Amino acid sequence: MLSLTLLSIPLIAAILLLFSRGNLSRNLALVFTLVQLVFTVYAYTVFKNEGSAAFEFLANWSVKPVLNIHFAMDGMSLVMLMLTNLLLPLIVLSGYNREMERPHVFYSLMLFMQFALNGVFISFDGFIYYIFWELALIPIYFIAFNWGGENRAKVTLKFFIYTLAGSLLMLFAFLFLYNGSPAHSLDWSSLTNNPACSCNQTWLFWLFFIAFAIKIPIIPFHTWQPDTYATAPTQGTMLLSGIMLKMGTYSLLRWLIPVVPAGVAEWQYVAITLSVIGIVYASVIAIMQKDLKRLLAYSSIAHVGLISAGIFTLNLSGFQGSMVQMFAHGLNVVGLFYCADIILNRTKHHEIEGLGGIRLIAPKFATWFMIVILGSVALPLTNGFVGEFMLLFSVYQYNTWLAVFAGLTIILGAVYMLRMYQKMVLGTAIKENMVFPDLYWNEKIVLVTIGILIFVMGIFPRPIMELTEPVLKNLIK
């Protein structure tokens, strides 16, 4: 029943919010997301992780002959649920001092997206998983289209076409697997215990891989991302970067590797190489950026490139490092985009070069912004260090030269992040009479929470590693 509870709360909330107005919708959204977080924490406390990869909190219904509704959780699912349901109240809270049109629709879409994201992470039937995968696209499309910035119609259409095309490729793969399955089932256990013929796994690999690579995104399927991140409203960008892209990296572990293992083994080197190319390419482009949100968008491509590279090494260090880094990246990127939103709303200025001296008039903001940046550049004792170290070690075990280039994500990341901070926050004020109030109460809560978690994860990553170790060891077998 706990799985159904985690699905029901955001869905009911999304419906109720449509009948609210003004500040009430925002307050209700915060309450419902906090309730969802409480139930997620409860699921973590009662989860029995006794060295087994068995599923818990099962919910099953069969609708013959096609549909087998199968919800469950293992350690990997629970980590993604914790990330999703932790970030949602922070994202809602981040908009408390922002005025917007039709807030009841905006927050209803946000809660509906939470419902779909939770569904993706606990679905163990391919058809149900695909439905939730598609449902997650609908609310973010309308959020970006209705509340986005300049050229939002063109940018959002491109994003929709890219992700829909990838989804159709995945649908074709599932249809083939269903027709080829002896039991005519898309149940995860059935697909993993009876993999498709190796002669079909090459093209099955590419159907799944392209669908997931678009969502992550991996070079060369990334061109929708920078424009969408820069154009979408900041809360929409937080949802995209903090949670939605994790659908892709999570699905590499959940579906691609166990369902088409022969295809993964055949194309492993190509997938890792594309990921490492993305790290270097996105980092170099980030250094050249003059717009803050676009810099952060390319930074995200570089970081998730390392996550996907570590996953395709097919060793425990890469798998565990990817889970730790997915959680860490979600926290860091939401913090970074929120700091960017604070700067843009205070100064109405988009260019990195045109600011300076913010620390002189907003020292609290400057301090927490720096902490989030330190997590992003993987300073030891921060959350980014643990995952990136494990990922780089896994790539090194696979290929030394690929590890050398993958390591550039840390070096180049420090270059563009610290240089951006120096130009925008340090030094003397470039804009005369700049008005930059220090953190408001809701901004303090969001940034302090993220900042504390950055150090807690960096010092004590063991809970995530212990939670995921049994299922990831079973995946390697």
C-alpha positions, 0 to 999 in steps of 0.5 A: 500500500505504501507504493500506492500512497506515494502515487496517490498523494501528488495526484489527489493534490494536483486535482485539488489545486485546480480548485484553489486560487492565489496564495492558497494554491501555493500553500497547499502545494507546499503542504502536500509535498511535505506530506509526500516527503514524510511518507517517503522518509517513513518508507526509508525507515521501514525498508528492510535492506538485509543484503537482499535485492528483493522488492518491497511494498509490492502492488500487483494487478493483472488485466489480461492479456496485456497489462500487468500493473506492478509497483514495487521498490528496491534500494535504487527506486527508494534513492530516486524517490527520496531525491524527487520528494525532497526536492519538490517542497524546496522547489515549491518554496523557492517560488514564495516571493515570486508573482505569477499568473494562474498559480493554481494551474502552475502548482497543479502541473508541478504536483502532477509531474511529481506523480508521474516521476514517482510512477517512473521510479516504482514501475516494474512493468514496461507498459506502465513504466512507459505510460508514466514516462510519457505523463512526466513530459506533459506537465513540464511542456505546459510549464515551459510553454506558458510561463517560459521566457522569450522564444518559449514556443519555439524552444518548447516545441523542439524539446517536445519533439526530441523527447517524444521521438525518443519515447516512440523509439522506446515504445517500439523496443517494448512492443518487440520485447512483448511479441518476442516474450514467451509469456507475452509480458513486459514485467521487469522480472520476466524480461530480465530472466528471459532476455531477447535473442542476442541477434536482436539486442544490437538494435534494441540497445540503440532504441533504448539508448537513444530514448534515454540519451535524449532525456539525460542528455548525452552528446549528440542528443543534447541540443534541446537542453541549453535553450530549454533550461535557459527559457523555462521558468526557474522552477521548471528548470529545477524540475528538468535538471534536478529530477527529470534527467535522472529518469534517463540515468536511472533507466540505464540501470533499471531497464537497458543493462538488465534487459539487453545485456548483450547489446550493452556489452557490444556497444559499451565502448561507444556509449562511454566514448560519447559520454566522455566526449560530452564531458569535454565538449560541454565543459569547453562550451560552458567556459565560453558562455556569457549567460549564467543559465546557459553556463549552468545548462552546459555544466549539467551536461558535463556532470551527467556525462560522467554519470553515464560513463560510469554506468557503462563501465559495468562495475560496482564502483561505477554503479554506486558512484552513479547513484550517489552522484545522481542524488548529489547532482540533483541537490547541487543543480537545483541550488545553482539554478535557484541562486541564478534565479535570485541574481536575475530577479534582483538585478534583471541582468543576464550577463556574467560580465556585467555584475560584481560586488554582490558579496558586499551587500548580500554576504549571506547569499554569497556564502551559500552560493559559494557552498553550492558551487563547491559541491558542484566542483567536487571539493573533498568533504562535499557531496560532489566529491564522493560520487565523482571519485567513484565514477572516475575510478570506475572509468579508470578501471575500464580505460586509462585514457578515457579516465584522463579526459573524463577527469576534465569535468572536475578541472574545467568545472572549477574553471568556469564555476569559480570564474563565474563566481569571481566576476558576479559576486566578488570584486567591486560593484560594477552596476552603480546603485545596485539594489540586492537585498540579502536572502528572504526567509524562504530563500534561506530555508532552501539554500541552507537545507541544500548547503547542509545536505551538501556537507552531510552527503560529503562526510557520510554517503554511506546510507545511499551506498548501503541502500543500493549495494544489494540491487547493484551487485545483483545487477552485475551478476 
